[in-house]
Amino acid sequence: MNSPPDTPSAERPAVSDAELLTAHIDGDPHAFSEIVKRHRDRMWAVALRTLGDPDEAADAVQDAFVSAYRKAGTFRGEAAVTTWLHRIVVNACLDRMRRKSVRPVADDELIEAAERESPLPDQTVERETSMEVSAALKLLPTDQRAALVLVDMMGYSVEDAAQVLDVPSGTVKSRCARGRAKLAPILSHLRNRSDLGRVSSAKGAELRDG
């Protein structure tokens, strides 16, 4: 009986994030670079939406990856590697927000960052909406802002956000509810709720699947 043909290399399953992390712990000098390559854009998206400042977001992502590199041995596999990474990035953002006030971002700077991250079809209206939402988010306490960014803007389920923030699901629901209540009067002039929906999660499905 003939053996089945070898699976073409292009169809072979890629090395998983968990396998890469294990390889990094075991001393593979290239494994962590592959993890960074796979997830830096997603980490950047979370950091930018949380901090609203491209420079601060870049620094937070760098801090997070350095921390992940050093703490890789603490990963226990109880959650996905992406969840673990997002938790580190969110914590890096929250640390920055607590340590100092993030400087206001210039309109043209935020537009440039938004274009770089996820171009949208109706760019003029949605740029304006995105900037207004980002400005409003800065008025929220850090815990409410982080919950809203993950659930309403990045498309996480409440359960996944709870894993990232390392809090119960009920806490995430409560923080989101309080945050939305504070944002409602500020953003009431955005009459068409679909505007907010389009801004909310251009990459939500990708993040959940990652």
N, C-alpha and C positions, 0 to 999 in steps of 0.2 A: 504494500500500500504506500502510495507516494505521500511524502510529508507535505503539509500545506506550505505554500510559498511564503517567504519572509515578508513581513509587512514593510512596505516602502518607508524609508526614514521619515518622509514628510507626514506619514499617517501615524507614526508611533507617538504614544502619549508623551507630552512634555513632562519634564521633571516637576514635581509639585513644589509649592512654596515650602511645605513642611520638610520635604527631602532636601531642598536647598539650604534651609536653616540648619538641619542636621549636619549637612556637609560643611557648612561654615563653622559650626562648633567643633567638628572633627579636624579642622585645619585647612579646608579647601580655600585658597586665596581668592578665588573668583566667584564663589557661590553667593556671597552677600551682595556683590555688585549686580548680579542678575536680579536679586530681590529688589534692589533699588531701582533698576531699570524698569521692572514690571510695575512698580507701585508709586513711583515718585509723582506722576501726574495726578493720581487720585489723592495722594497726601497733600499735594499743593492745593487742590480744589477745596478740600476740607479746611486747610489752614487759611486760605484766602477768604473764604466765606465767613469763617469764624472771626478773623482779625480785621478784615476789610482793608488791609494794607499790604501791598505786594512785598515790600522789603521785610516787614515783620513776618509775613507768611513764609518767605524763603528762609529766614533765619530759624523759624520754628521747625520747619521741615528738616533743615540741616541738623538742628539739635536733636530732633526725634530720631533720625537715622543713626546718629552717633550713639545715642542712648540704646537703640535697638541692637546695634553692632556689639556694644559692650555687654548688654544684658541678654543676649541670645540664649545663654544657658538657663535662664529662668523660664523660658517658654515651656509650658507643660502640655501643650496640645489640647487643652480643654476647650479652646475656641479656635477658629481659623486664624492663620497667620495674618490675614488682612485685618481681622478684628483686633488682634493684638497690636498691629502697627497703627491702626486708627486710634486705638486707646492712647498709645504713646504720643501720637501727633496732637490729639485733643488736649492731653495733659500739658504738652509743651506750649500750646496756645494759651491755655488757662493760666499757666505759670507766668507767661509774658503779660497777660492782661492784669494779673494781680500785682505784678511787680511794678508796673508803670502804666501810665495812660498811653495807649497807642495814638500816635499823632494822626490828625485828620488826613485822609488821603485826598489828593487833588482829583478833581473830576476827570481830567484827561488821563491821569495815571490809572484810575480805576477802569476807565473805558478800555485803555490799552490792555490791561490785565484780563479783563473779561473777554476781549476779542481773542487773546492768545489762548485762553482756556477753553472756551466753547462758543464759537460764532453762532449767532442766532439769526433766523430769517428776517424778521422785522426789527432790524437792529436799532433804529433810532428810538422807537417807543420802548423797546425792551431794555436798552441801555439805561434810559431814564428811570424805568421801573426798578431795575437792578440796583442802581445807585441809591434810590429812595429807600428800598428795602434794607440795603447795607447800612445806610445812615441810621435807620430806625433800630436795627438790631444792636447798634452800639449803645443804645439807651437802656438795654436790658441788663440785669445782673448776669454774671458770667455763666452760672449754671443753667439759666433759662436760655441764654443765647446758644450755648453748646447743644442743648437738646433740640432746639428749633432748627439749627443748622443741619443736624443729622437727619431729623425726621422730615421737616418741611422742605428743606432746600436740597439735601443730598439723596432723599428718597429712601432712607432706612425705615424698616419696620420698627415699631416701638421696642420689640424684643431685641432686635439687633443693636439698636441704639443703647439699650440698657446694658448689653454686653460690653460695648465700647466704653461707656461711661462708668461701668462697674457699679451700677445701682439697680434697684428693683424696677421692673417695668412700670409699676404704679408711680414711682418717683418721676420717671420720664414723662408719663402722661400728665402728671400734676405740673411739672415744670413747663411743658408745652402749653398747657391750658392757661397758666398764669402769663406766660410770655405772649400768647396770642391775644389775651385780653388787654394787655398793655399796648400791643401793636395796633389793635383794631381802630382806636380813635386817631392814631397817628397816620395810618394808611387808608382811612375811610374814603379819601378822594379817589383811590384806585377802585373805581366802581366795578369794573369787570374783573371778577375774581379769577378768570382764566389768565389774566395778565400775570398774576402772582404764580399761577400754576406753571406757566411756561418758564418763568424765572427759576422756579423752585428746584427742578430736578432734571436738567439736561443729561446728567450722568448717573441718575439714581439707580437704574437697572444694572448698569455696568458695575457700579460699586457693590450692589448686593450680590451679583454673580461672581465678583472677584474673590 
